[in-house]
C-alpha cells in the first residue's frame, strides 16, 4: 500500500468493517454462524446425535466466528469481542465429547478459537483444547502414504486413502503443538504431509488437485478426484487459494525454501488467471456459462499473496501485493455493509456442482477481515 488513494481505501474499508461488526457481534453473540437465512446468521450450535457433522456443532467452519472476534479484539481493543470469542470456544467443547463427527478440519476449528485465545491470554484451558485437537489431527496421519486422511466414512465411498488440499490450513495446528510442547513429532507429521502435497497435488503449471486418493495400505497415488471443482483435472479456485496460502503457513513455521517456492508457483498460476474485473470464478477451467463466482476464494488468496509479499520484499513485493489489493477491491464493491444482512461477503460458492451459489459463507467474512488487517500491519496472525 503506497499511494494516498490506497491508504484512503484501506482506512475506509476498515471503518466499514468496524461499524458492521460492532452490531453484528452483539446480534450473533451466542451463535456459531455458517451462512445467512433471510440475511440473518444461522446457528450451527446444535448437537449431532448420529455423529454427522454436516450441519451441527462439529461443522468444519465453526472456528471462524470466534476467529473473527479475536481479530476484532486485536484491532479495536474492545473486550466484548474477547467475551464473544470465549463463548464460541466453550461451545465447541461438545465436539470433543461427541467425537464421532470430528475429522481433519480440527485445525480450522481450534486454531482461530482456543489457540488464538492461548496466544493472546495464555489461558491454560485453551492450551489444553488446542493440544487435544492437535493429537486428534496427528492421529489421522497415514504412515504408508505420508498424508493426513480427509473426512471420515462417506456413504458408498471408500475414503480411507483420501487427502485434500484444504488440509494445508489444518497442519499449522501441528506446527503450533510442536512449538508449544517441544515435541518434534507434530512438526514431523505436518512437514511430511506438506512434502507429499508438493509431490502429488501441485501440477507443473501451479494448478492443484482438490482430492488425491492414495493406497491406504501400501502408499502411492491411486487416482485424483475433481471434488468441489468443475471436474477432475480442473482448477477449483478455493483449492488454489488453500494451496497458495497454506504453503506460506508452512514456510512461516519452518523456513523451508521449498514451501515458499511452492506458494509462489501456485500464486503465479492464480495471478495469471485473475479476470480483468478481479471477480474470481468457482473454477478457473469452468465453462463460460453459467458464470459461477466465489468471492471467498478471492479473499483467501489475497491473504496468501500478502504473506508472500512480506516474505520476498524489495521490488518483487508489488508482484504479489498489487493483485491482492485488486482482489480485495473487487470483493469490497460487492459486499453488503448495511443492516439488511449479518454477513459482509455475499457471493460465496462452496462447490461448483452445488445447487446453491452466490451466498454468504462465514469464512468469506473471516478472510476479508484478515486480509484487510494484514494490509494495515500489526495484525494478529492466527495460523
C-alpha positions as CSV (number, residue, x, y, z in Angstrom):
1,X,0.0,0.0,0.0
2,X,1.9,3.0,-1.2
3,X,-0.3,5.7,-2.6
4,X,-2.6,8.1,-0.8
5,X,-5.6,6.6,-2.6
6,X,-4.7,3.1,-1.4
7,X,-4.4,4.3,2.2
8,X,-7.7,6.1,2.0
9,X,-9.3,3.0,0.7
10,X,-7.7,0.9,3.4
11,X,-8.9,3.3,6.1
12,X,-12.4,3.4,4.6
13,X,-12.9,-0.3,4.5
14,X,-11.5,-0.7,8.0
15,X,-14.2,1.7,9.2
16,X,-16.9,-0.2,7.3
17,X,-15.7,-3.5,8.9
18,X,-15.7,-1.9,12.4
19,X,-19.2,-0.4,12.1
20,X,-20.6,-3.7,10.7
21,X,-19.0,-6.0,13.3
22,X,-20.0,-3.7,16.2
23,X,-23.7,-4.5,15.8
24,X,-23.4,-8.0,14.2
25,X,-21.3,-9.3,17.0
26,X,-24.0,-8.4,19.5
27,X,-26.7,-9.8,17.4
28,X,-25.0,-13.2,16.9
29,X,-23.3,-13.3,20.3
30,X,-24.4,-16.8,21.2
31,X,-24.4,-18.3,17.7
32,X,-21.8,-20.1,15.6
33,X,-22.8,-18.9,12.2
34,X,-22.1,-20.5,8.8
35,X,-24.4,-18.7,6.4
36,X,-27.4,-16.4,6.5
37,X,-31.1,-17.2,6.1
38,X,-33.0,-14.1,5.0
39,X,-30.0,-12.0,5.9
40,X,-29.7,-13.4,9.4
41,X,-26.9,-15.6,10.6
42,X,-27.9,-19.2,11.0
43,X,-26.6,-21.2,14.0
44,X,-24.5,-24.4,13.9
45,X,-24.7,-24.7,17.7
46,X,-26.8,-27.9,17.5
47,X,-26.0,-31.4,18.6
48,X,-25.3,-34.3,16.1
49,X,-26.6,-37.4,17.9
50,X,-25.7,-39.5,14.8
51,X,-22.2,-38.2,14.6
52,X,-23.0,-36.5,11.3
53,X,-21.0,-33.2,11.2
54,X,-22.9,-31.9,8.2
55,X,-24.9,-29.1,9.9
56,X,-24.2,-29.0,13.6
57,X,-21.6,-28.3,16.3
58,X,-18.9,-30.3,14.5
59,X,-19.2,-28.5,11.2
60,X,-15.8,-27.6,9.9
61,X,-16.3,-23.8,9.7
62,X,-17.2,-23.4,13.3
63,X,-14.0,-21.8,14.3
64,X,-14.3,-18.8,12.0
65,X,-16.8,-16.8,14.1
66,X,-14.5,-17.0,17.1
67,X,-11.6,-16.1,14.9
68,X,-13.4,-13.0,13.7
69,X,-13.9,-12.0,17.2
70,X,-10.2,-12.3,18.1
71,X,-9.3,-10.3,15.0
72,X,-11.7,-7.6,16.1
73,X,-10.5,-7.6,19.7
74,X,-6.9,-7.1,18.4
75,X,-8.0,-4.4,16.0
76,X,-10.2,-2.4,18.4
77,X,-9.1,-3.4,21.9
78,X,-12.8,-3.9,22.8
79,X,-13.3,-6.6,25.4
80,X,-16.7,-7.5,24.1
81,X,-15.1,-9.3,21.2
82,X,-12.9,-11.3,23.6
83,X,-16.0,-12.3,25.5
84,X,-17.9,-13.5,22.4
85,X,-14.8,-15.4,21.2
86,X,-14.8,-17.2,24.6
87,X,-18.5,-18.2,24.3
88,X,-17.8,-19.7,20.9
89,X,-14.8,-21.6,22.1
90,X,-16.6,-23.1,25.0
91,X,-19.5,-24.2,22.8
92,X,-17.0,-26.3,20.8
93,X,-16.2,-28.4,23.8
94,X,-19.2,-30.6,22.9
95,X,-17.3,-31.7,19.7
96,X,-14.7,-33.4,21.9
97,X,-17.4,-35.1,23.9
98,X,-19.3,-36.3,20.8
99,X,-16.1,-37.2,19.0
100,X,-17.6,-39.3,16.1
101,X,-18.1,-36.4,13.7
102,X,-14.6,-34.9,14.1
103,X,-12.3,-35.0,11.1
104,X,-9.2,-33.5,9.5
105,X,-10.6,-29.9,9.9
106,X,-9.9,-29.6,13.6
107,X,-7.2,-27.0,12.7
108,X,-9.8,-24.8,11.1
109,X,-11.9,-25.2,14.3
110,X,-9.4,-24.7,17.1
111,X,-6.6,-22.5,15.7
112,X,-8.9,-19.4,15.4
113,X,-10.5,-20.2,18.8
114,X,-8.5,-22.0,21.5
115,X,-5.0,-21.5,20.1
116,X,-5.8,-17.8,19.4
117,X,-7.1,-17.4,23.0
118,X,-4.0,-19.0,24.4
119,X,-1.7,-16.9,22.3
120,X,-3.4,-13.7,23.5
121,X,-4.3,-14.6,27.1
122,X,-2.1,-17.7,28.0
123,X,-5.3,-19.4,29.2
124,X,-4.2,-22.9,30.2
125,X,-7.6,-24.4,29.4
126,X,-7.4,-23.1,25.9
127,X,-3.9,-24.6,25.5
128,X,-5.3,-28.0,26.6
129,X,-8.0,-27.7,23.9
130,X,-5.6,-26.9,21.2
131,X,-3.2,-29.7,22.1
132,X,-6.1,-32.2,22.3
133,X,-7.2,-31.1,18.8
134,X,-3.6,-31.5,17.6
135,X,-3.4,-35.0,18.9
136,X,-6.6,-35.9,17.1
137,X,-5.2,-34.5,13.8
138,X,-1.9,-36.3,14.3
139,X,-3.8,-39.5,14.8
140,X,-5.1,-39.2,11.2
141,X,-1.6,-39.5,9.7
142,X,-1.2,-42.4,7.3
143,X,2.4,-43.6,7.6
144,X,2.4,-45.6,4.3
145,X,1.3,-42.7,2.1
146,X,2.7,-39.8,4.1
147,X,-0.6,-37.9,4.3
148,X,-3.3,-36.9,6.7
149,X,-6.6,-38.6,5.9
150,X,-9.5,-36.3,5.0
151,X,-13.0,-36.8,6.2
152,X,-14.4,-40.0,7.8
153,X,-16.7,-42.6,6.3
154,X,-18.7,-41.4,3.3
155,X,-21.7,-43.4,2.1
156,X,-20.8,-45.6,-0.9
157,X,-17.2,-44.3,-1.0
158,X,-14.0,-45.8,0.4
159,X,-12.2,-42.6,1.6
160,X,-9.5,-44.3,3.7
161,X,-6.8,-43.1,1.3
162,X,-8.2,-39.6,0.5
163,X,-6.3,-36.4,1.2
164,X,-7.4,-32.9,0.2
165,X,-5.6,-29.6,-0.5
166,X,-7.6,-27.9,2.3
167,X,-5.6,-29.7,4.9
168,X,-2.7,-27.3,4.3
169,X,-4.7,-25.0,6.6
170,X,-5.0,-27.6,9.4
171,X,-1.4,-28.6,9.7
172,X,-0.4,-25.3,11.3
173,X,-2.1,-26.7,14.4
174,X,0.6,-29.4,14.4
175,X,3.4,-26.8,14.0
176,X,2.0,-24.9,16.9
177,X,1.8,-28.1,19.1
178,X,5.5,-28.8,18.4
179,X,6.4,-25.2,19.2
180,X,4.4,-25.3,22.4
181,X,5.5,-28.6,23.7
182,X,8.9,-29.0,22.2
183,X,7.8,-32.4,20.9
184,X,9.0,-32.7,17.2
185,X,6.6,-35.4,16.2
186,X,3.8,-32.9,15.4
187,X,6.0,-30.9,13.1
188,X,7.4,-34.0,11.5
189,X,3.9,-35.1,10.6
190,X,3.0,-31.7,9.3
191,X,6.1,-31.4,7.1
192,X,5.7,-34.9,5.7
193,X,2.1,-34.1,4.7
194,X,3.2,-30.8,3.1
195,X,6.0,-32.6,1.2
196,X,3.5,-35.2,0.0
197,X,1.2,-32.5,-1.2
198,X,4.1,-30.9,-3.2
199,X,4.7,-34.2,-4.9
200,X,1.2,-35.3,-5.6
201,X,-1.2,-32.3,-5.6
202,X,0.7,-29.4,-7.2
203,X,0.8,-29.6,-11.0
204,X,3.8,-28.3,-13.1
205,X,1.7,-25.2,-14.1
206,X,0.9,-24.3,-10.5
207,X,-2.7,-25.5,-10.5
208,X,-3.6,-28.0,-7.8
209,X,-5.8,-31.1,-7.4
210,X,-8.5,-30.9,-4.8
211,X,-8.5,-34.6,-3.8
212,X,-5.7,-37.2,-4.2
213,X,-6.6,-40.8,-3.4
214,X,-3.7,-42.9,-2.1
215,X,-3.5,-46.6,-1.4
216,X,-4.0,-46.5,2.4
217,X,-2.1,-49.8,3.0
218,X,0.9,-49.5,0.7
219,X,1.0,-45.8,-0.2
220,X,1.2,-44.4,-3.7
221,X,-1.3,-42.4,-5.7
222,X,-4.3,-44.3,-7.0
223,X,-6.2,-41.5,-8.7
224,X,-7.3,-37.9,-8.3
225,X,-10.8,-36.5,-7.9
226,X,-12.4,-33.2,-9.0
227,X,-14.0,-32.7,-5.7
228,X,-15.6,-29.3,-5.3
229,X,-14.3,-28.1,-8.6
230,X,-15.8,-28.4,-12.1
231,X,-14.2,-31.8,-12.9
232,X,-11.2,-34.0,-12.4
233,X,-8.1,-32.1,-13.7
234,X,-9.8,-28.7,-13.5
235,X,-8.8,-25.9,-11.2
236,X,-11.1,-25.2,-8.2
237,X,-10.2,-21.7,-7.2
238,X,-10.7,-22.0,-3.4
239,X,-8.5,-25.1,-3.6
240,X,-5.9,-22.9,-5.4
241,X,-6.2,-20.4,-2.5
242,X,-5.9,-23.1,0.1
243,X,-2.7,-24.2,-1.5
244,X,-1.3,-20.8,-2.1
245,X,-1.8,-19.5,1.5
246,X,-1.4,-23.0,3.0
247,X,2.2,-23.3,1.8
248,X,3.0,-19.9,3.1
249,X,1.8,-21.1,6.5
250,X,4.2,-24.0,6.4
251,X,7.0,-21.7,5.3
252,X,6.3,-19.3,8.1
253,X,6.5,-22.1,10.7
254,X,9.5,-23.9,9.2
255,X,11.5,-21.6,6.9
256,X,11.8,-24.4,4.4
257,X,12.5,-22.8,1.0
258,X,10.5,-25.4,-0.9
259,X,7.3,-24.2,0.8
260,X,7.8,-20.6,-0.3
261,X,8.7,-21.7,-3.8
262,X,5.5,-23.8,-4.0
263,X,3.4,-21.0,-2.6
264,X,4.9,-18.7,-5.3
265,X,4.3,-21.3,-8.1
266,X,0.6,-21.6,-7.1
267,X,0.4,-17.8,-6.8
268,X,1.7,-17.2,-10.3
269,X,-0.9,-19.5,-11.7
270,X,-3.6,-17.8,-9.7
271,X,-2.5,-14.3,-10.6
272,X,-2.2,-15.2,-14.3
273,X,-5.9,-16.3,-14.3
274,X,-7.4,-13.4,-12.5
275,X,-10.1,-11.9,-14.8
276,X,-9.9,-8.3,-15.8
277,X,-12.7,-7.3,-13.4
278,X,-11.0,-9.2,-10.5
279,X,-14.0,-11.4,-9.9
280,X,-12.9,-15.0,-9.3
281,X,-14.9,-17.9,-10.7
282,X,-15.6,-21.1,-8.8
283,X,-13.2,-22.9,-11.1
284,X,-10.6,-21.4,-13.4
285,X,-11.4,-24.1,-16.0
286,X,-15.2,-24.0,-15.8
287,X,-17.4,-23.3,-18.8
288,X,-18.1,-19.6,-19.6
289,X,-21.8,-20.2,-18.7
290,X,-23.2,-20.3,-16.2
291,X,-20.8,-17.6,-14.8
292,X,-20.4,-19.0,-11.3
293,X,-18.3,-16.9,-8.9
294,X,-16.6,-17.3,-5.5
295,X,-15.5,-14.2,-3.6
296,X,-14.3,-16.4,-0.7
297,X,-11.6,-17.8,-3.0
298,X,-10.5,-14.2,-3.7
299,X,-10.1,-13.1,-0.1
300,X,-8.3,-16.3,0.9
301,X,-5.9,-15.9,-2.0
302,X,-5.4,-12.2,-1.1
303,X,-4.3,-13.3,2.4
304,X,-1.7,-15.6,0.9
305,X,-0.5,-13.1,-1.6
306,X,0.1,-10.5,1.1
307,X,2.1,-13.0,3.1
308,X,4.3,-13.8,0.1
309,X,4.8,-10.1,-0.4
310,X,6.1,-9.9,3.2
311,X,8.5,-12.8,2.6
312,X,10.0,-11.6,-0.7
313,X,10.3,-7.9,-0.1
314,X,12.0,-5.5,-2.4
315,X,10.9,-4.9,-6.0
316,X,9.3,-8.4,-6.0
317,X,6.9,-7.3,-3.3
318,X,4.5,-5.5,-5.6
319,X,4.1,-8.5,-7.9
320,X,2.0,-10.1,-5.1
321,X,0.7,-7.1,-3.2
322,X,-1.0,-5.4,-6.2
323,X,-3.1,-8.4,-7.3
324,X,-4.1,-8.9,-3.6
325,X,-5.4,-5.4,-3.4
326,X,-7.2,-5.8,-6.8
327,X,-9.0,-8.9,-5.5
328,X,-10.0,-7.2,-2.2
329,X,-11.3,-4.1,-4.0
330,X,-13.4,-6.3,-6.4
331,X,-14.9,-8.1,-3.4
332,X,-15.5,-4.9,-1.4
333,X,-17.6,-3.5,-4.3
334,X,-19.9,-6.5,-3.9
335,X,-20.2,-6.5,-0.1
336,X,-23.2,-5.7,2.0
337,X,-22.3,-3.0,4.5
338,X,-25.9,-2.4,5.6
339,X,-28.1,-3.9,8.3
340,X,-30.0,-5.9,5.8
341,X,-27.6,-8.8,6.2
342,X,-25.5,-10.1,9.1
343,X,-22.8,-11.1,6.5
344,X,-20.4,-8.8,4.6
345,X,-19.2,-11.0,1.7
346,X,-22.2,-12.1,-0.2
347,X,-21.1,-14.1,-3.2
348,X,-19.6,-17.3,-2.0
349,X,-19.9,-20.7,-3.6
350,X,-19.0,-23.8,-1.6
351,X,-18.6,-26.1,-4.7
352,X,-19.2,-25.9,-8.4
353,X,-21.8,-28.6,-8.6
354,X,-23.8,-27.4,-5.5
355,X,-27.3,-26.3,-6.2
356,X,-26.9,-23.0,-4.4
357,X,-24.3,-20.3,-5.4
358,X,-23.5,-16.7,-4.6
359,X,-24.4,-16.7,-0.9
360,X,-22.8,-15.7,2.4
361,X,-20.3,-18.1,3.9
362,X,-18.7,-17.2,7.2
363,X,-15.1,-17.8,6.0
364,X,-15.6,-15.1,3.4
365,X,-16.0,-12.6,6.2
366,X,-13.2,-14.0,8.2
367,X,-10.6,-13.9,5.5
368,X,-11.8,-10.4,4.3
369,X,-11.0,-9.2,7.9
370,X,-7.7,-11.0,8.0
371,X,-6.6,-9.6,4.6
372,X,-7.5,-6.0,5.4
373,X,-5.8,-6.1,8.8
374,X,-2.7,-7.7,7.2
375,X,-2.5,-4.7,4.8
376,X,-2.7,-2.3,7.8
377,X,0.2,-4.1,9.5
378,X,0.5,-5.3,13.1
379,X,-2.3,-7.9,12.5
380,X,-3.0,-10.9,14.8
381,X,-1.7,-14.0,13.0
382,X,-3.9,-17.0,13.9
383,X,-2.3,-19.7,11.8
